[in-house]
Amino acid sequence: MKKLTAKEEEIMNILWAEGPLFIREMLAFYPEPKPHYNTVATLVKLLAEKGFVSYRAFGNTYRYEAKITENEYKGSAIGEIVAQYFDNSYTKVVSQFIEDEKMDLEELKRLIAQIEQEKNDRKS
């Protein structure tokens, strides 16, 4: 999956949070100073070309919506980092967190218990 620029990600965050929107509606979710309409329109067009956004015509305007979920994008981004820096090993990622003291063993145990519980809940 292609990576998003910071500005593209800003638009995707709006679409993920607010659902299908027209560009004028998107502008309402930007803080001041708001970007120009044409700037947002250009970025949305690029997102559509990259396959992140789809659109539907309403007269002479378009309503845009995210084609992928936020979780799909984040999962893909994490997967790329794990592949590039950790030899595709999630175990190495967790080991790095523990080694760098970003996570302690008690947190790891709680995480394992949580995963096991969620797995059991799905089976039920």
Backbone as numpy.savetxt, mean C-alpha at the origin, in Angstrom:
# Nx Ny Nz CAx CAy CAz Cx Cy Cz
5.63 -6.22 -9.03 4.78 -5.05 -9.03 5.68 -3.81 -9.03
5.26 -2.81 -9.79 6.03 -1.57 -9.85 5.93 -0.81 -8.54
6.96 -0.01 -8.28 6.97 0.82 -7.07 6.26 2.14 -7.33
5.67 2.67 -6.28 5.02 3.97 -6.36 5.98 5.06 -5.91
5.89 6.22 -6.53 6.63 7.38 -6.04 5.87 7.90 -4.81
6.48 8.80 -4.08 5.82 9.36 -2.88 4.51 10.05 -3.25
4.49 10.79 -4.35 3.26 11.50 -4.78 2.20 10.52 -5.24
2.61 9.45 -5.93 1.65 8.43 -6.36 1.07 7.71 -5.15
1.92 7.42 -4.19 1.47 6.74 -2.98 0.47 7.61 -2.22
0.68 8.91 -2.25 -0.25 9.84 -1.60 -1.65 9.70 -2.21
-1.72 9.63 -3.52 -3.00 9.45 -4.21 -3.60 8.09 -3.88
-2.78 7.06 -3.91 -3.29 5.72 -3.59 -3.83 5.66 -2.17
-3.16 6.31 -1.23 -3.66 6.34 0.15 -5.04 6.98 0.22
-5.26 8.02 -0.57 -6.57 8.67 -0.61 -7.60 7.70 -1.19
-7.25 7.04 -2.29 -8.19 6.10 -2.91 -8.47 4.90 -2.00
-7.45 4.40 -1.32 -7.66 3.27 -0.42 -8.58 3.66 0.74
-8.40 4.86 1.24 -9.19 5.29 2.40 -10.60 5.74 2.02
-10.75 6.38 0.87 -12.02 7.04 0.54 -12.81 6.38 -0.57
-12.19 5.40 -1.25 -12.92 4.70 -2.30 -12.89 5.44 -3.63
-13.71 5.01 -4.58 -13.71 5.64 -5.90 -13.99 7.14 -5.80
-13.18 7.93 -6.53 -13.31 9.38 -6.47 -13.03 10.02 -7.82
-13.63 11.17 -8.03 -13.27 12.05 -9.14 -12.07 12.87 -8.67
-11.31 13.40 -9.61 -10.11 14.16 -9.24 -10.46 15.34 -8.33
-11.54 16.05 -8.62 -11.94 17.18 -7.76 -12.21 16.71 -6.32
-12.76 15.53 -6.18 -13.00 14.99 -4.84 -11.68 14.64 -4.16
-10.73 14.11 -4.91 -9.41 13.78 -4.35 -8.75 15.03 -3.77
-8.87 16.12 -4.48 -8.23 17.36 -4.05 -8.70 17.79 -2.66
-9.92 17.46 -2.29 -10.46 17.83 -0.98 -9.70 17.16 0.16
-9.04 16.04 -0.12 -8.33 15.30 0.92 -6.87 15.71 1.07
-6.42 16.61 0.24 -5.06 17.13 0.35 -5.01 18.27 1.35
-3.93 18.36 2.11 -3.76 19.52 3.00 -3.36 20.75 2.17
-3.49 21.91 2.77 -3.05 23.14 2.11 -1.53 23.20 2.14
-0.88 23.70 1.16 -1.41 24.14 -0.11 -1.71 22.93 -1.00
-2.89 22.90 -1.56 -3.32 21.78 -2.41 -2.58 21.81 -3.74
-2.29 20.64 -4.29 -1.67 20.61 -5.62 -2.68 21.09 -6.67
-2.18 21.46 -7.82 -3.03 21.90 -8.92 -3.79 20.68 -9.48
-4.98 20.91 -9.95 -5.83 19.87 -10.53 -5.05 19.08 -11.58
-4.36 19.79 -12.49 -3.63 19.11 -13.58 -2.52 18.20 -13.06
-1.90 18.59 -11.97 -0.85 17.76 -11.37 -1.42 16.43 -10.91
-2.54 16.50 -10.19 -3.19 15.27 -9.70 -3.69 14.44 -10.87
-4.26 15.09 -11.88 -4.76 14.38 -13.06 -3.65 13.62 -13.77
-2.49 14.25 -13.88 -1.34 13.61 -14.53 -0.88 12.40 -13.72
-0.80 12.55 -12.41 -0.37 11.44 -11.55 -1.36 10.28 -11.61
-2.64 10.59 -11.62 -3.67 9.54 -11.68 -3.58 8.81 -13.02
-3.33 9.55 -14.08 -3.17 8.94 -15.41 -1.98 7.97 -15.40
-0.87 8.38 -14.78 0.30 7.50 -14.67 -0.02 6.25 -13.85
-0.78 6.43 -12.79 -1.18 5.28 -11.96 -2.05 4.30 -12.76
-2.90 4.83 -13.62 -3.72 3.98 -14.47 -2.84 3.22 -15.46
-1.85 3.90 -16.04 -0.92 3.25 -16.98 -0.11 2.16 -16.30
0.24 2.37 -15.03 1.01 1.38 -14.27 0.13 0.21 -13.80
-1.18 0.36 -13.91 -2.08 -0.71 -13.50 -2.55 -0.65 -12.06
-2.30 0.46 -11.38 -2.72 0.60 -9.99 -4.14 1.14 -9.87
-4.62 1.83 -10.89 -5.90 2.53 -10.84 -6.71 2.19 -12.07
-8.01 2.03 -11.88 -8.93 1.88 -13.02 -9.87 3.07 -12.99
-10.61 3.26 -14.07 -11.52 4.40 -14.12 -12.77 4.04 -14.91
-13.79 4.84 -14.65 -15.07 4.68 -15.32 -15.55 6.07 -15.75
-15.96 6.17 -17.00 -16.40 7.46 -17.53 -17.80 7.79 -17.04
-17.97 9.04 -16.67 -19.27 9.61 -16.32 -19.38 10.91 -17.12
-20.00 10.82 -18.29 -20.05 11.99 -19.16 -18.65 12.30 -19.65
-18.20 13.52 -19.42 -16.86 13.90 -19.88 -15.83 13.90 -18.74
-16.13 13.21 -17.66 -15.18 13.11 -16.55 -15.05 11.64 -16.14
-14.06 11.35 -15.31 -13.78 9.97 -14.91 -13.74 9.84 -13.39
-14.22 8.69 -12.93 -14.11 8.36 -11.50 -13.08 7.25 -11.39
-12.12 7.45 -10.50 -10.98 6.53 -10.36 -11.10 5.69 -9.10
-10.59 4.46 -9.21 -10.55 3.60 -8.02 -9.31 2.73 -8.06
-8.88 2.31 -6.88 -7.69 1.47 -6.76 -7.98 0.08 -7.33
-7.05 -0.45 -8.12 -7.20 -1.80 -8.66 -6.58 -2.84 -7.74
-5.67 -2.39 -6.87 -5.05 -3.30 -5.91 -5.34 -2.78 -4.52
-5.33 -3.67 -3.56 -5.57 -3.25 -2.18 -4.27 -2.74 -1.57
-4.44 -2.02 -0.48 -3.27 -1.51 0.24 -2.42 -2.69 0.74
-3.07 -3.74 1.22 -2.33 -4.91 1.71 -1.56 -5.60 0.59
-2.14 -5.66 -0.60 -1.43 -6.26 -1.73 -0.17 -5.47 -2.05
-0.30 -4.14 -2.05 0.86 -3.31 -2.36 1.94 -3.44 -1.29
1.53 -3.34 -0.03 2.51 -3.44 1.06 3.18 -4.80 1.08
2.40 -5.85 0.85 2.96 -7.20 0.82 3.98 -7.35 -0.28
3.69 -6.78 -1.44 4.63 -6.83 -2.57 5.90 -6.06 -2.24
5.75 -4.88 -1.64 6.92 -4.06 -1.29 7.80 -4.77 -0.28
7.18 -5.37 0.72 7.96 -6.11 1.72 8.65 -7.30 1.07
7.92 -7.99 0.20 8.51 -9.14 -0.50 9.74 -8.76 -1.30
9.71 -7.61 -1.95 10.87 -7.14 -2.71 12.06 -6.85 -1.80
11.80 -6.26 -0.65 12.88 -5.96 0.30 13.49 -7.27 0.82
12.62 -8.21 1.17 13.10 -9.50 1.68 13.92 -10.21 0.61
13.47 -10.17 -0.62 14.21 -10.82 -1.71 15.55 -10.13 -1.95
15.55 -8.81 -1.95 16.77 -8.07 -2.29 17.81 -8.10 -1.18
17.38 -7.99 0.07 18.34 -7.82 1.17 18.48 -9.03 2.10
17.54 -9.97 2.03 17.56 -11.08 2.99 17.46 -12.45 2.31
17.89 -12.55 1.06 17.91 -13.82 0.33 16.56 -14.53 0.36
15.48 -13.77 0.30 14.12 -14.33 0.31 13.79 -15.09 1.58
14.47 -14.77 2.66 14.27 -15.47 3.94 13.63 -14.55 4.97
12.38 -14.84 5.30 11.70 -14.06 6.33 12.29 -14.36 7.71
12.87 -15.55 7.86 13.56 -15.89 9.10 14.74 -14.94 9.32
15.46 -14.62 8.25 16.58 -13.68 8.36 16.08 -12.28 8.74
14.91 -11.91 8.26 14.35 -10.60 8.60 14.08 -10.54 10.10
13.40 -11.55 10.62 13.08 -11.58 12.06 14.37 -11.62 12.87
15.34 -12.42 12.43 16.63 -12.49 13.12 17.30 -11.12 13.17
17.20 -10.38 12.08 17.78 -9.04 12.02 17.10 -8.11 13.02
15.76 -8.21 13.12 15.03 -7.39 14.09 15.49 -7.69 15.52
15.68 -8.95 15.82 16.11 -9.34 17.16 17.55 -8.89 17.41
18.40 -9.10 16.42 19.80 -8.70 16.54 19.94 -7.19 16.74
19.11 -6.42 16.04 19.15 -4.95 16.15 18.34 -4.44 17.34
17.82 -5.35 18.13 17.01 -5.03 19.31 15.76 -4.22 18.97
15.22 -4.46 17.78 13.95 -3.84 17.38 12.78 -4.70 17.85
13.10 -5.95 18.21 12.11 -6.90 18.71 12.82 -7.80 19.71
12.18 -8.04 20.85 12.81 -8.96 21.79 12.13 -10.33 21.71
12.69 -11.29 22.41 12.18 -12.66 22.31 10.75 -12.79 22.82
10.38 -12.00 23.82 9.00 -12.05 24.32 8.02 -11.57 23.26
8.39 -10.53 22.53 7.54 -10.04 21.44 7.41 -11.11 20.35
8.52 -11.79 20.06 8.50 -12.85 19.06 7.58 -13.99 19.50
7.66 -14.35 20.77 6.77 -15.41 21.29 5.31 -15.00 21.19
5.00 -13.73 21.52 3.62 -13.25 21.40 3.16 -13.27 19.94
4.05 -12.89 19.04 3.72 -12.90 17.62 3.41 -14.32 17.15
4.24 -15.27 17.55 4.02 -16.67 17.16 2.68 -17.16 17.72
2.39 -16.83 18.97 1.12 -17.23 19.58 -0.06 -16.60 18.83
0.07 -15.35 18.46 -0.99 -14.66 17.72 -1.22 -15.32 16.36
-0.16 -15.64 15.67 -0.27 -16.29 14.35 -0.92 -17.66 14.49
-0.51 -18.42 15.51 -1.11 -19.73 15.73 -2.60 -19.62 16.05
-2.97 -18.61 16.85 -4.37 -18.41 17.21 -5.20 -18.06 15.97
-4.67 -17.15 15.16 -5.39 -16.75 13.93 -5.54 -17.92 12.98
-4.50 -18.75 12.91 -4.55 -19.95 12.06 -5.62 -20.91 12.55
-5.69 -21.11 13.87 -6.70 -21.98 14.45 -8.10 -21.42 14.25
-8.25 -20.10 14.37 -9.55 -19.46 14.18 -10.06 -19.64 12.76
-9.15 -19.61 11.78 -9.54 -19.79 10.38 -9.99 -21.22 10.11
-9.40 -22.19 10.83 -9.78 -23.59 10.66 -11.16 -23.87 11.23
-11.55 -23.11 12.25 -12.83 -23.35 12.93 -14.00 -22.88 12.11
